[in-house]
Amino acid sequence: MAKYLLLKHYRGAPAPVNNVPMDQWTPAEVSAHVRFMHDFAVRLEETGEYVDGQGLAPEGTWVRYDGEGRPPVTDGPFAETKDLIAGWMVIDVDSYERALELAAELSAAPGAGGEPIHEWLELRPFLSAPPTITE
């Protein structure tokens, strides 16, 4: 089994076919989308392919270590991050082809007018081992 991260983007990916921003959807359209995502995750739980998934709140802050005994430095939120990543799902599947199949299915979540979004999802494999350190 191999783990993959499916990233849903607000912006930054090619435009989806049904390109109506979620903040312009009706409450029923938002509910249908959330229901689709939930049902998709439940089905993958049943097959053992679901690991975890979450939607992300729009707020965010950059944090950095600033030296021993000093408080963390914060800055933001930065639109570059919060406006790009809407949520994520981790799957654990037998093959890259299965990961592609599931990403394509998730891309068809309903949006405005109840029509599939056909959104672009970023599919990224987890590293199977840490990178080798050479000296």
C-alpha positions in Angstrom: 0.0 0.0 0.0 1.2 3.5 -0.7 -0.1 6.7 0.8 -1.0 9.8 -1.2 -2.1 13.3 -0.3 -5.0 14.8 -2.2 -4.9 18.6 -2.0 -8.0 20.7 -2.7 -7.1 24.2 -3.7 -9.2 27.4 -3.6 -6.9 29.0 -6.2 -3.6 28.2 -7.9 -4.7 25.2 -9.9 -6.2 25.3 -13.4 -9.8 26.5 -13.4 -12.4 23.8 -12.9 -15.2 23.2 -15.4 -17.8 24.4 -12.9 -15.9 27.5 -11.8 -18.3 29.2 -9.5 -16.6 30.0 -6.1 -18.1 28.2 -3.1 -19.0 31.5 -1.5 -21.5 32.0 -4.3 -23.2 28.6 -3.8 -26.6 28.2 -2.2 -26.7 26.5 1.2 -28.2 23.4 -0.4 -25.3 23.3 -2.9 -22.8 23.6 -0.1 -24.6 20.8 1.8 -24.6 18.5 -1.2 -20.8 19.1 -1.7 -20.1 18.3 2.0 -22.3 15.3 1.8 -20.5 14.0 -1.2 -17.1 14.5 0.5 -18.4 12.7 3.6 -19.9 9.8 1.6 -16.7 9.4 -0.4 -14.6 9.2 2.8 -17.0 6.7 4.4 -16.8 4.5 1.3 -13.0 4.6 1.5 -13.1 3.8 5.2 -15.0 0.6 4.3 -12.3 -0.4 1.8 -9.5 0.5 4.1 -8.2 3.2 1.7 -9.0 6.2 3.9 -6.5 7.5 6.3 -7.7 11.1 7.2 -9.0 14.2 5.7 -9.9 17.8 6.8 -11.1 21.0 5.4 -9.0 24.0 6.5 -10.3 27.3 8.0 -9.4 30.4 6.0 -7.3 31.9 8.9 -3.7 31.1 9.3 -0.4 32.5 10.7 3.2 31.9 9.7 5.3 31.0 12.7 9.1 30.9 13.0 11.6 30.1 15.7 13.6 33.3 16.7 16.3 32.0 19.0 16.7 30.5 22.4 14.5 32.2 25.1 12.7 34.4 22.5 9.1 34.1 21.7 8.1 32.7 18.3 7.9 35.3 15.5 4.5 35.4 13.7 3.4 37.1 10.6 0.3 36.8 8.5 -2.1 35.5 7.7 -0.8 35.3 4.2 -3.2 35.0 1.3 -0.7 33.0 -0.6 -1.4 30.0 1.7 -4.9 30.4 3.1 -6.4 31.2 -0.3 -4.7 28.3 -2.0 -5.3 25.2 0.2 -8.9 24.4 1.0 -8.5 20.9 2.5 -6.8 17.6 2.1 -7.4 13.9 2.2 -4.8 11.1 2.8 -5.5 7.8 1.1 -3.6 4.5 1.3 -4.0 2.5 -1.9 -2.5 -0.4 -3.8 -1.3 1.5 -6.8 -0.7 4.9 -8.3 -3.5 4.0 -10.8 -5.9 3.6 -7.9 -4.9 6.9 -6.5 -5.6 8.5 -9.8 -9.0 6.9 -10.0 -10.0 8.1 -6.6 -8.7 11.6 -7.2 -10.7 11.8 -10.4 -13.8 10.6 -8.6 -13.3 13.2 -5.9 -12.9 15.9 -8.6 -16.5 15.3 -9.6 -17.9 16.6 -6.2 -21.0 18.6 -6.9 -20.8 22.4 -7.0 -23.0 25.2 -8.2 -26.3 24.0 -9.8 -25.6 20.5 -8.4 -23.2 19.9 -11.4 -19.8 18.3 -10.9 -17.0 20.7 -10.3 -14.4 18.8 -12.3 -11.8 20.6 -10.1 -8.1 19.9 -10.4 -6.8 18.1 -7.3 -3.1 17.8 -6.5 -2.0 14.2 -6.0 1.2 13.8 -4.1 2.8 10.6 -2.9 4.2 10.3 0.6 7.9 9.5 0.8 8.3 5.8 1.5 11.5 6.5 3.5 13.4 9.6 4.6 15.9 10.9 2.0 19.3 9.4 2.3 21.9 11.8 3.8 25.3 11.6 2.1 28.4 13.2 3.3 
